[in-house]
Amino acid sequence: MPGPNTINNKGPCFWCIKAVKWIPVLFIVVIIAWSYYAYVIQLCLVNVESMSRQVVYLIFYHICFIMLCWSYWQTIFTEIGRVPNKYKIDDADFHTLTITESAEAQRQILENISRHLPNTNINVQGFPRFCDKCRVIKPDRTHHCSVCGECVLKMDHHCPWINNCVSFTNYKFFLLFLGYALLYCIYVSLTSLPYFIAFWKGDLEGMGRFHILFLFFVAIMFGVSLVSLFCYHCYLVSENRTTLEAFRPPIFRSGPDKRGFSLGRYNNFQEVFGDNPKTWFIPIKTSLGDGATFPQRHMEEDREGLLNHNLDEESDSTPSFV
């Protein structure tokens, strides 16, 4: 979604571009709405003759449908994670930074500005990461989105199908949307398969049979495209990595490390979905953290190593009576 700086430039072109960006979302909404009509009316109520089968089909269908729509709504309309005010560079420091030509002097200025911030990531030059458009020191895993017009916390990518950034605030909802959309496509294709076969045998009559034909094809087509995308993001969650980090690993003081934020697969899963299993698959906010600071693998290893070292020292200093 556009940032506050972008909205201030309200001209005809801005509103035209803003409207065009909603076309992919409108396309998905139309497909979902049509699939509801094709499945509920044309398939279940018109062509499914058994009342008990109708009830079973409709119950499980509506569960998938509600979870799909709920997660899609949350993915679209959840505000992106914006950089907290404490990361902003004041006007005096920013002016000094822009007129300074020496790279070393710029590094010293940025180090001084960010000395009280919990940042660990740096850029390829070894400088603290900053954005000259938003005038902020970038928190770890934060990137500037040219479409949204501002820096986004734990940015994964900008998705035109939701007209929003996939980021810290809605990444769980995005994953649930992919999962429920895939489940929806599998369920629709499997339950409509016997009637798709009946269509080719000539056992279905009326114009509604074409809705069933296209319903099956559309479910298969979207299902195939969703499998790879959903599996890829499941892999990213297991590694605690974003799409951007998969292509360009974050750089720490010790160097680039693509697994720098990985805490083990279960902990990585909990960071996105929360620590309460009852809310894992419900599209409500349960992600851990604030989106600006993240626990890191080497920090956990250092802490564990220090603990083991202290325990070894205590055992060595304990007198033996054997």
C-alpha positions, 0 to 999 in steps of 0.5 A: 500500500502507498506510504504517507509520502506518496499519498500527498502527491494526489494528482489524476495520474496518482489515482489512476495508477492506484486504481490500476493496481487493484485490477489483479486483486479484483480478478482474484475476487471475481474468480473466487466469487464465480467459483462459489456460484459454480460449486454451491449452485451448479454443482451441489444444488443442481447436480448432486442428487444425494442430500447427505452428500450435498450437506457434507460437500457444502460443510467442508467447502464453506470451511475452506471458503471462509478461511480462504477469504479471511486470510486473503482479506487479512493479507490485503488490508493489514498495514505494512510494518513501518520503521519506528521513529527511533530509527529516523535520522534528524534533519541536521544529521541527514544534511551533514550526511549528504554534504559529506563526500568522504566514505569514511566520514559518512561511515562515522556519521552513520555509526554515531547515529545508530550507536544506540540502535540494536542493528546488526546488519550492514551493507556491502561497504561495511556501513550501517544500512540507511535509506536516503528516501525515508531518512531512516537507519534501516532495522535488520531485514528492512528494505525499501519498497519502491511501490509502497514508497517507504521502508518495510519491516522484514520485507519479503516481496511486493505482491501485485495479487494483494496490492500490498507488501508481504512483510513482517505484519502479514507474512503469516496471513500470506502463508495461510492464504496460499495454504487455504487456496491450495486446499480449496483448489484440491477439494474443489477439483476432487469433489467435482471430478466425478461430475467432470467425467460425467460431462464428457460422457454426456450424462450432464444436461443444461448450461450449468454443466459448463460451469462444472467443466471450467470449475474443474479446469480452473481449480487444477490450473490454480492448484498447480501454480500454488503448489510450488509457491506454497512449498517454496515459502514453507521452505523459507519459513523453515530456514527463517529467510525471506525471498529477498534474503534467499537471493542476497543473504544479510551481511553481519559484522562477521560477513554474509550469512544466509542462515544468520536468523535461523534458530532451528525449524521449530523456532523458525516456525514459531517466529512466524506463527506464534507459540500457541498451537491453537492459533497457528492456522487462524488468520489472526496476529500471533507472530513473535517480535516487533519486526525491527529486531530478531534473535540470531543464530550466532547469538544463540550459539554464543550464549549457549557456548558461554553457558557451557563454559561457565558450567565447565568452570564451576565443575572444575572449581568444585572440590571432589570428595571421591 
